[in-house]
Amino acid sequence: MSWGDVWVNGDKVRPGIGATGPQAPWIRAGVISSEERAFVEATQLLRRTRGAHARAVEFDLQVTSAAVSKERAGTGKAVVGFEPDGLWLAVDVTPAGSTVEEARFVVFTQRVHVVAGARRAVERGAGGRSRGTIRLRGRARSRESALEWGYRPTRD
């Protein structure tokens, strides 16, 4: 696991995250690059303050899994899609060089959806494994943050 790794889930209720990170039924979907300004700024606000919230966060997900797509797959395929219902999304924000015990994850408080009409070319240099890039938006209800901490170990 490393910073920017993204997991998704299509269950009705968002599953929890354990001490070692997202496990089944979470599906590893791809990555958010460390240059995704909106996501990085929202994460920094979550770390620093209680009063300031990023209520909408837009970012690009570089999809690396054949099990995840923009649209929900037809019957007979084990593929989850962001549309029409959106997916739960968790992101690894563990600082580089940290141990498994120091892993940190943020999760979106609401299901994440595709930004309507947004088209962006697949960026090269993502290790050649990217199946495509999907522009996503996570939102929150009023006066809440779009992100919250998943599992974050406590220090004794």
C-alpha positions in Angstrom: 0.0 0.0 0.0 1.2 3.5 -0.7 -0.1 7.1 -0.7 -2.9 7.6 -3.2 -4.0 4.0 -3.5 -7.8 3.9 -3.8 -10.3 1.3 -2.8 -14.0 1.3 -3.7 -17.1 -0.6 -2.5 -20.7 -0.7 -3.8 -22.4 -2.1 -0.7 -25.5 -0.2 0.6 -23.6 0.6 3.9 -20.0 1.7 3.8 -17.8 -1.1 5.3 -15.2 -0.3 7.9 -11.4 -0.3 7.5 -9.2 -2.5 9.7 -5.8 -1.9 11.2 -4.0 -3.2 8.1 -6.2 -1.2 5.6 -9.2 -1.9 3.5 -10.0 -5.6 3.1 -12.8 -7.5 1.2 -15.4 -6.4 0.3 -13.3 -3.3 -0.6 -11.8 -3.5 -4.2 -8.5 -1.9 -5.1 -9.5 0.4 -7.9 -6.4 2.5 -8.8 -4.6 5.6 -7.7 -4.9 9.3 -7.1 -1.7 11.1 -7.9 0.0 13.2 -5.2 -0.4 16.2 -7.5 -4.2 16.1 -7.3 -4.5 19.6 -5.7 -8.2 19.4 -4.6 -7.8 16.1 -2.9 -4.5 17.0 -1.2 -5.9 20.3 0.1 -9.0 18.6 1.5 -6.8 16.0 3.3 -4.7 18.8 4.7 -7.8 20.6 6.0 -8.9 17.4 7.6 -5.6 17.0 9.4 -5.3 20.6 10.6 -8.6 22.0 11.6 -12.0 21.2 12.9 -13.9 24.2 11.5 -12.8 24.3 7.9 -14.2 21.6 5.6 -13.9 20.7 2.0 -17.6 20.0 1.2 -16.9 19.0 -2.4 -13.7 17.4 -3.6 -13.0 16.7 -7.3 -10.1 14.6 -8.4 -9.0 12.1 -11.1 -8.9 8.4 -10.4 -6.5 6.4 -12.6 -8.2 3.1 -12.8 -5.9 0.1 -12.7 -8.5 -2.7 -12.0 -10.7 -4.4 -14.5 -13.2 -4.9 -11.6 -14.0 -1.1 -11.6 -15.5 1.0 -14.3 -17.3 4.3 -14.9 -20.7 2.6 -15.5 -22.2 -0.4 -13.7 -21.6 -3.6 -15.6 -24.5 -5.6 -17.0 -25.6 -8.9 -15.5 -23.1 -11.7 -15.4 -20.0 -9.5 -14.8 -18.4 -8.9 -11.5 -17.7 -5.3 -12.2 -18.7 -2.3 -10.0 -19.4 1.1 -11.5 -19.6 4.7 -10.2 -22.8 5.3 -12.1 -25.7 5.5 -11.5 -25.4 5.0 -7.7 -21.8 6.0 -7.0 -19.4 4.0 -4.9 -17.9 4.3 -1.4 -14.3 5.3 -1.7 -11.3 5.0 0.7 -7.8 6.5 0.0 -4.4 5.6 1.6 -2.8 8.8 2.9 0.0 7.1 4.8 3.2 9.2 4.8 6.1 7.7 2.8 8.4 5.5 5.0 5.7 4.7 7.5 5.1 1.2 8.9 1.9 -0.8 8.6 1.1 0.2 12.1 1.2 3.9 11.1 -1.1 3.5 8.1 -3.7 6.2 7.6 -6.8 6.2 5.4 -9.5 8.7 4.6 -13.0 7.7 3.4 -15.6 9.8 1.7 -18.7 10.5 3.8 -21.1 10.0 0.9 -20.9 7.9 -2.3 -18.6 9.3 -4.9 -19.9 10.0 -8.5 -18.5 10.8 -11.9 -18.3 14.5 -12.8 -20.9 14.9 -15.6 -19.4 15.8 -19.0 -15.8 15.8 -17.8 -13.4 14.1 -20.3 -9.7 14.0 -19.8 -7.1 11.9 -21.6 -5.3 9.1 -19.9 -2.0 10.4 -18.5 1.1 8.5 -19.6 3.8 7.6 -17.0 1.4 5.9 -14.6 3.4 2.7 -15.0 1.6 1.8 -18.2 -1.1 -0.1 -16.1 -3.8 2.6 -16.2 -7.0 1.4 -17.8 -8.3 5.0 -18.0 -8.9 8.1 -15.9 -12.2 8.9 -14.4 -13.0 12.4 -13.1 -14.8 12.0 -9.7 -16.6 14.3 -7.2 -17.2 13.5 -3.6 -19.6 15.7 -1.7 -20.9 16.2 1.8 -24.0 17.3 3.4 -24.0 21.0 4.6 -21.7 21.9 7.4 -19.8 18.6 7.1 -16.6 17.5 5.5 -16.5 15.3 2.3 -13.7 13.3 4.0 -13.3 11.7 7.4 -10.7 9.4 8.9 -11.0 5.7 8.3 -8.9 3.6 10.6 -6.2 5.7 12.3 -4.3 3.9 15.0 -4.2 5.6 18.4 -0.9 6.1 20.2 -0.7 4.7 23.7 
